[in-house]
């Protein structure tokens, strides 16, 4: 039987390899090991080479969390989400987490979709000393705003929405511009009676799409005649909201076209029209350009947000020390398919 040495045991995983193990293997001090893994630290090339060789043999990885705490940085960013049924969230989570990893950050997912759980989630993030919070299209309730005000010593960034709260930064698509472009697309089809389907309502965070839509229609002497409230960003919510609207109005008393606050609501609305055998009776436009929007079953006209650029700007603000404008808005792109066309 071969007897394992202490160093072989460390490499074999019988205990976690430490900086002291690497120091013994390399024949240097523990502080030399620390300097070898610290960017810009003073250490000779020969000593660094010995440390890195020993670390590779033992399978050593530096404790970034412990090092970060000494610098008052954990390299952890909290991602706050609600409306987990919204399919647009998956792409947003993927892009944000990947960009964070590329920049040396870890993501902490804070799901506040359950009622009365905002406090526990935000308190947990604060206890872990996260370097910042990014609200991924989250509706900021009064409770959430109150909690955020208590931890404004870190960057608080709302993505995909607007907010007037002074210490919350905004990185979003220019919703007002988007609404105006969508209004123009409706007008070009000759629609006169036009409506809007809304998701969750919030006084603290707005999308500004409705305001831009109204202003765009007003330029042509038109107005938003109906606001259909879905309440949640779910296909079923869009389906039920439009189904109830259609059932409560005669055919000649309905809007001719509907701008839905996001794609999943728009797809639910198209399903409601299809079920009633009225698929061509109303023009529909969504927002986000999720994968399902391009399906021939829906051919959904929609507005694509500049996802990569918005996420990149939000993450850039986590590590900034200088002052930047609180609000950063970017234009998106109107994607014309068939769902909005008059038939």
N, C-alpha and C positions, 0 to 999 in steps of 0.2 A: 504494500500500500504506500502511495506517495503522500507524504505529509505536506500540507499546504503551508506556505509562509504567510506571515501577516499581510504582506503586500498582495499575494495571490488571493487571499480572502477578501481584501478590499476590492480587487478587480472582479472577483467572482460574485460580488454582491451580497456577501454574508453580513456586511454592514455598509452604511453609506460612506462613500469615499469623501474625505475632508481635505481641506488645504494642508493640514498637518501631515496627512499621508503623502501628499505630493511633495511636501518639503523634505520629508525623510527620504523618499525615493530619489529626489534630485540633489540632495545634500546641500540644501539652502534653508534660509529661514522662512517662517510662515509669511512674513511681511514681503519677502521677495516674491513669493507665489502670488500674493495679492497684487503687487505692482505689475507682474507679468500679464495679468488679466484686466488691468486698468488702462484705458486708452490715455496716452500722453504721459504716463508715469515714467519716472527716471529709473531705468534698468539697463544693464549692458546687454548687447545682443547675445553674448554667450550664455549669460544667466537665463535670459528669456527662452532661449532654445532648450536648455536643460529642463526648465519648468514645463514647457509645452510638451516635450518628449515624455516626461514622467506622467503628466496629466493624461496624455493619450494612452499610455500603457495601462493606467489604472481606471480609465473611463471617468475621469473627474470632470464635473461641470461646476462653474462658480455659482454661488447662491446670489442670483440677481436681486431677489426680494430683499434679502438682508442688506446688500450693498445699497439698494435704492433707498431703504429706510434711513440709512446714515446720511443720505443726500436729500432726505425728505421727498423722495420720489419713489413710487412703487412700480411705475410703468404699467399700471392697470387702469383701464378706462371703463367706466360703467356705461352700458348701453341700455337705456330705459325704453321699454316697449309696452304698448297696449294693443288691443284689436289684433290678437294673434291669428285670427282667421283671415286677415287681409293678405292675399297672396303676394301683394307687392312688398310685404315686409321681408319675405324670404330673400329676395334679391338684394334688398337694402342691407340686411344682416350680413349676407355673404360678402358683399363689397366692402362694408365697413370693417368687418373682422379681418379680412385679407389685407386691407391697407394698413390697419393697425399693426398686424404681425410684421409686415414688411418694414415698419418703422420701429420695431422693437417693443411694441406694446402687447399686452394681453387684454382680452375682452372679458368683462363680467356682465352677464346678461341679467337684467333686472326686469322681471315680468310683473307688471302691475295691472294685468287684465282683470284680476279679482277685486271686487269692491273692498275698500278699507285696508288694502295691503300696501298702499303707497308708502306709509310711514315706516313699515318694517323693511321694505326694500331699500329706501333711501338711507335709512339708519345703518343698514348693513354695509352699504357702499362707503359711507362715511367712516365706519369703524375699520374698514380695510384700507382707508386712506388712499382712495382712488385719486388719480391725477386729474380727473375731469369726468363730467357726465355729458353724454350725448343723448338727447331725446329724439328717437327715431320716429318722426311724424306723430309724436305723442300729444294727445289732448291734455293740456295742463289744467287740471282741476284746481279749485281754490286751495285744497289741502296740499297738493303737490307744489303749488307756488309758495305756500307758507314754508314747507320743508326746504325748498330750494333756497329761500331767503336766509335760512339758518346756516347754510353751508356754502355761501357765496365766496369763500376763500379759494375755491377751485373754479376753473372754467366750466360754465353751464351753457351748453349749446343746443338749441332746438333746430333740428334738421327737417326740411320739407314743410315747415309751417312758419308763420310770422308771430311775433310777440312784441308787445309794447312795454314789457317789464324791463326796467333799466339794466339790471345785472345779468339778464339772460341774452346771450348772443344768438343771432339769427343767421342761418345759412340755408337759403331756399331758392327754389325757382321763382321767378317774378310772376306771381299769380295774377296780378292785375293785367300785365301784358298778355299773359296766356288767355285770360278771360276775354279780352278784347279781340284777339285773333280768332277765338272760337265763335264769338258773336258774329264776326265778319263771315265766317264759313257758313253759319246758319242763314244770314241775310242773303248770301249769294245763291242759296237754294230757293229763295222766294218765300220763306216762312214768315208768317205774320204773328201767330200765337205761339209763344215760346216759353218753356218752363225750365226749372232747375231742380235737380234732386240732391238733397243735402245729407251728409253723414252726421257724425256726432257734433253737437254744438259746444262751443267753448268761448267764453269772453276773453280768456287769457291768451289763447293762440288762435289765429285765424289763417285762412288760406288765401284770402283776397281775390280768389277766382270769381266769386259772385259779384264783387264790386266792379271788377274789370269787365265782366260779362254785361252787367247793367249799363255801364258807361258806353260800351261798344254798341249795344242795341240802341241806346238813347241817341247816338249820332245819326241813326236812321229813323228816328221817330218811333221806336219800338220800346217795349218794356218787358220785364220778366213777369208773366201773367200768373204763374203758379210756382210755388215752392213745395215740392213733395219731400217730406222728411222721412228718411229711412232709419235714422237713429244709430246705425252701426255699419261698418264697412264689411258687409257680408253679402254674398250672392242672394241668400234667402231674404235678407232685409230689403234689397233692391227689388226682388221679385214681388214680395208682399206689398211693399209700398206702392208700386205701380199697378199691381192687380187691384188693390183697393181703390186707387184713383180711377182706373178705367171703369170699374163697376159702379162708381158713383156719378159718372158723367155720361151724357149721351154722346154719340160719336161726333156730332157737330158742335159740341161744347167743350171739347178737349183741346189741349195744346197740340200743335202740329210737330213740335220738335222739343227735345229734352237734353239739356247738358247735365250729365251726371258727375258728381264730385270726384269719383274715381272709376277705374275700369270695372272693378268687381260689381259695383252698383249698376253700371251700364249693362253688364252682361246679365245680371238678374232682371233688369228692365226688358232686355231683348227676349229673354226666356218668357217673361209674362206676356209680351206681345205675341210671341210664337204660340203659346198655349191657347190663346184666344183666337188664333187664326187671323191675327191682324199684324203680321210681321212687317208689312210694308206701309202701315198706317201712320208711323211716327218716326221722325229722324232722331237718331241717338248719337251723342258724342260722349266719350269718357275722358279719363285723365290717368297717365302713368305709362301706358303702352306695355302692359304685362304680356307674357308669352301668348296667353289665350286670346288676346285681342286680335292677333294676326290670323287666327283660325278661319278657314273659309266659312265655317258655321256662323261666325259673327262678323268678320270683316269690319271690325270696330274702328271708326275714326276716333283718334285720341291725341293726347298731347304728351310727348316724351320729355321727361326731365333729364337734365345732364348729370346722371347719377355719379359717375366717377369724379367729375370736377367738384360737385357739391360735397361728397364724402371727403375728398382730399383737402378741401378748404376747412371743413369742420375739424379734421384731425390736426391740420397745421396749427390751428388755434389752441390746441391743448398745451403745446410746449412754448407758446410765445410769451415773451416777457414784456415786449413793447406794446403800446396802445394801438389798437386797430379799430376801424369803424365797427360799431356794434352789429350792423346789419349788412349782409352780403347777399345780393340777389343776382341770379344769372338767368338769361333767357333759355327757354326750351325750344321744342320743335313740334309743329302741328303735323301729325301723320294722317294723311287723307286716305281713307279706304271707302267703303260703300255704305256704312250704316247711317250716315247723316244725309244721304242723298234723297231728294224727293222722287218718289216713284209715281 
